[in-house]
């Protein structure tokens, strides 16, 4: 699956990612409408990770410009009270946006994008560890396909068709799913969740150098770059996109630290990054930092 990913991500200020082929938007930080301009009209589904303002401050402007009957659908963590309030306000302020669908989503729920592609929501630890409410989510995009079971591979087409008619598709085929894209949102690392991602967009708010010695990442519930690189070096990930860097760091500091850590942990997959204050277009066509 080809993925054209545009994005902007600066910790505290704004984060958003647009996946062109899937008409999909992850988060809607400030500047999303002006950053995408007419491309924003392609978005059918918006998945918001949590209610921090740097992840949703651009939502009203985006919706005001792009709402039409039945679209877009805005998916949000079901226990975030900010979103029903935003829905109510937006419909009073801009009556023409009444066609937008506001859809609460719970942990592990699956949302179909098309017949063979769906998004699944997963809990993360950004808001409150172990809290019963769903207030912060990560997302994974899966593509599915059917594969004929080995015991049927030698049969003729008509014979297979007859068996399917009699016993159903599940009897003759296995459903295979591939994790094409993962989006962490704001959260500490999670080895098990991201293992098997073809493309992983993961936050790395803090570089973890000497200047960050006093930062307690689990108190902030963000990730250290070093932890992310170490994690990815120990699991199966195809490509890594690093985002949500603090604006305290210069591009030189960010790139230098990424290269150092990739060498230290022997990480050889392509690593891309979004620099603070910059919109990156077609991220996977950029030159990897560690290339």
VENQUI-V855135 format. One record per residue. N is the residue number from 1. SS is DSSP state (hx for helix, st for strand, lp for the rest). PSI is psi as a letter, one per 40 degrees, with the letter a starting at -180 (* if undefined). Layout:
N & SS & PSI
N & SS & PSI
This chain:
1 & lp & h
2 & lp & h
3 & lp & h
4 & lp & h
5 & st & h
6 & st & i
7 & st & i
8 & st & h
9 & st & h
10 & st & h
11 & lp & h
12 & lp & d
13 & lp & d
14 & st & i
15 & st & h
16 & st & i
17 & st & h
18 & st & h
19 & st & h
20 & hx & d
21 & hx & d
22 & hx & e
23 & lp & f
24 & st & h
25 & st & h
26 & st & h
27 & lp & i
28 & lp & g
29 & lp & i
30 & lp & h
31 & lp & e
32 & hx & d
33 & hx & d
34 & hx & d
35 & hx & d
36 & hx & d
37 & hx & b
38 & hx & d
39 & hx & d
40 & hx & d
41 & hx & e
42 & hx & e
43 & lp & h
44 & lp & d
45 & st & h
46 & st & h
47 & st & h
48 & lp & h
49 & lp & d
50 & lp & i
51 & lp & e
52 & lp & i
53 & hx & d
54 & hx & e
55 & hx & e
56 & hx & e
57 & lp & d
58 & lp & e
59 & hx & d
60 & hx & d
61 & hx & d
62 & hx & d
63 & hx & d
64 & hx & d
65 & hx & d
66 & hx & e
67 & lp & h
68 & st & i
69 & lp & h
70 & lp & e
71 & st & i
72 & lp & i
73 & st & h
74 & st & h
75 & st & h
76 & st & i
77 & st & h
78 & lp & d
79 & lp & e
80 & lp & h
81 & hx & e
82 & hx & d
83 & hx & d
84 & hx & d
85 & hx & d
86 & hx & d
87 & hx & d
88 & hx & d
89 & hx & d
90 & hx & d
91 & hx & d
92 & hx & d
93 & hx & d
94 & lp & g
95 & hx & d
96 & hx & e
97 & hx & e
98 & hx & e
99 & hx & e
100 & lp & i
101 & st & h
102 & st & h
103 & st & h
104 & st & i
105 & st & h
106 & lp & i
107 & lp & h
108 & lp & e
109 & lp & i
110 & st & h
111 & st & h
112 & st & h
113 & st & d
114 & st & a
115 & lp & d
116 & lp & e
117 & st & h
118 & st & i
119 & st & h
120 & st & h
121 & st & i
122 & st & i
123 & st & i
124 & lp & a
125 & lp & f
126 & lp & d
127 & lp & c
128 & lp & h
129 & lp & h
130 & lp & e
131 & lp & h
132 & lp & d
133 & lp & i
134 & lp & g
135 & lp & e
136 & lp & h
137 & st & i
138 & st & i
139 & st & i
140 & st & h
141 & st & h
142 & st & i
143 & st & h
144 & st & i
145 & st & i
146 & st & h
147 & st & h
148 & st & h
149 & lp & i
150 & hx & d
151 & hx & e
152 & hx & e
153 & lp & d
154 & lp & e
155 & lp & i
156 & lp & i
157 & hx & d
158 & hx & d
159 & hx & d
160 & hx & d
161 & hx & d
162 & hx & d
163 & hx & d
164 & hx & d
165 & hx & d
166 & hx & d
167 & hx & e
168 & lp & i
169 & hx & d
170 & hx & d
171 & hx & d
172 & hx & e
173 & st & i
174 & st & i
175 & st & h
176 & st & h
177 & st & i
178 & st & h
179 & st & g
180 & st & d
181 & st & h
182 & st & i
183 & st & h
184 & lp & d
185 & lp & a
186 & lp & h
187 & lp & i
188 & lp & i
189 & lp & i
190 & lp & g
191 & hx & d
192 & hx & d
193 & hx & d
194 & hx & e
195 & lp & h
196 & lp & e
197 & st & h
198 & st & d
199 & st & h
200 & st & h
201 & st & h
202 & st & h
203 & st & i
204 & lp & g
205 & lp & d
206 & st & h
207 & lp & d
208 & lp & e
209 & lp & a
210 & hx & d
211 & hx & e
212 & hx & e
213 & lp & d
214 & lp & e
215 & lp & h
216 & lp & h
217 & hx & d
218 & hx & d
219 & hx & d
220 & hx & d
221 & lp & f
222 & lp & a
223 & lp & i
224 & st & h
225 & hx & d
226 & hx & d
227 & hx & d
228 & hx & d
229 & hx & d
230 & hx & d
231 & hx & d
232 & hx & d
233 & hx & e
234 & hx & e
235 & lp & a
236 & lp & h
237 & st & h
238 & st & d
239 & st & i
240 & st & h
241 & st & h
242 & st & h
243 & st & i
244 & lp & f
245 & st & i
246 & lp & i
247 & lp & e
248 & lp & e
249 & lp & i
250 & lp & i
251 & hx & d
252 & hx & d
253 & hx & d
254 & hx & d
255 & hx & d
256 & hx & d
257 & hx & d
258 & hx & d
259 & hx & d
260 & hx & d
261 & hx & d
262 & hx & d
263 & hx & d
264 & hx & d
265 & lp & e
266 & lp & f
267 & lp & h
268 & lp & e
269 & lp & i
270 & st & h
271 & st & h
272 & st & i
273 & st & i
274 & lp & h
275 & lp & i
276 & lp & h
277 & lp & e
278 & lp & h
279 & lp & h
280 & st & h
281 & lp & h
282 & lp & g
283 & hx & d
284 & hx & e
285 & hx & e
286 & lp & i
287 & lp & h
288 & lp & i
289 & lp & d
290 & lp & e
291 & lp & *
